[in-house]
Amino acid sequence: MNERPLFEIAEHSVAIDGLDPQDWLPAGAAPRPPHRHSAQLRLVIHALSEGFLLVSQSSGHPHLDGDTWHPTLEEAFAQAAQQFGTSAGQWQRIRD
C-alpha cells in the first residue's frame, strides 16, 4: 500500500466518559460522580492509491488507536469531526 501523509493534528484532546457508575450500584445507594478523563490524540490523514485513511494514535489509551478508510478527503475530515470533535482550522498540511 502506497500511503502519503497529507494532513495532521499533532495534539488533540478528547474527553473520555466511562460507564455510568449508577448502573452498577444497588438500589438506594448514594450516586457516585461520573467517570471522566481526557486523552491526547495525534490524527493523520493519508492519501492512498484509492481513497484516504484517517489514522488516530493516542498516548496511553490504545482503544482510541485505529484507522478508517474514506473515498474522499472531505469524508475523512467529516469522520474526524464526528468521532473526535475536530474542526477544519486544526488541520495542518504535511509538506513532502
N, C-alpha and C positions, 0 to 999 in steps of 0.2 A: 504494500500500500504506500503510495507516494503522497505524504501529507506535508503541507506547508503552513506554519502558523501565520495567521493574518491579524488577529486582534486578541488583546488580553486585558484582564483586570487583575493586576498583581495582588491586591488585597481587597477583599470584600467581606464585610462582617454580616453574618446571618444569625438570627435568633433561632434557637432550638428549644421546642417545648417537649416536655416529657408527657407520659400518660397522666391523665387527671388522677391525682392520688386519691380523690374521694371515691373513685370507682372501686378501690381496693379496701376501703375502710368498712368496718362492721357498722350496722345500723346504730345511730345515736352517738357515734364517735365524733370528736371535735375535728373540724376540717383542717387540713394542712395547706400551707401556701403552695402555689403551683411550682412545678419543677421547670426552671428555665435557665438556660445559659447561652453563650454565643460561641461561634466558631469563625475562624478566618479561612477564606477560600481564595484560591487562585483559579481564575477561569480563562480558558484559551479557546478560540475558535480557529480550527484548522481547515484549509481548503483541501479537498480530496479530488481525485480524478473525476468523481461523480458526487457532488454534494459537499456538505460541510459537517464537521464534527465539533460539537461543544464538549469540552473536557473540563471537569471540576476536580480539583485537588484540595484537600483540607489538611490542616495540621492537627492531628490528634482525634479526628472524627472520621474514620475510614468509611462509615456508612454514607458519607457525603461525596466520596470519590466515585467518579464514573464518567460516562460519556453517552451522548445521544447523537444520532445521525439525522441530518436535515437536508432536504433537497435544495433549499435556498438559504442564502445568508440571512435574509430577513426572518426566516423561521427559526434559525439558530439564535438570533438576538431575542426574538419573542419568547423562546423557551427559557432562556436565561432570565428574562424579566419575570416570567410567570413562576418559575421554580425558585429563583434566588432573590428576586426583588431588585434586579439591576436596572439602571437607566442608561439611555443612549450616551449621555455625556461621560460615563465612567470608562468606556472602552477606549483603549489606546491602540493605534495601528502599530504592528510589528514590522519594522523595516528589514528588508532582505540583506 
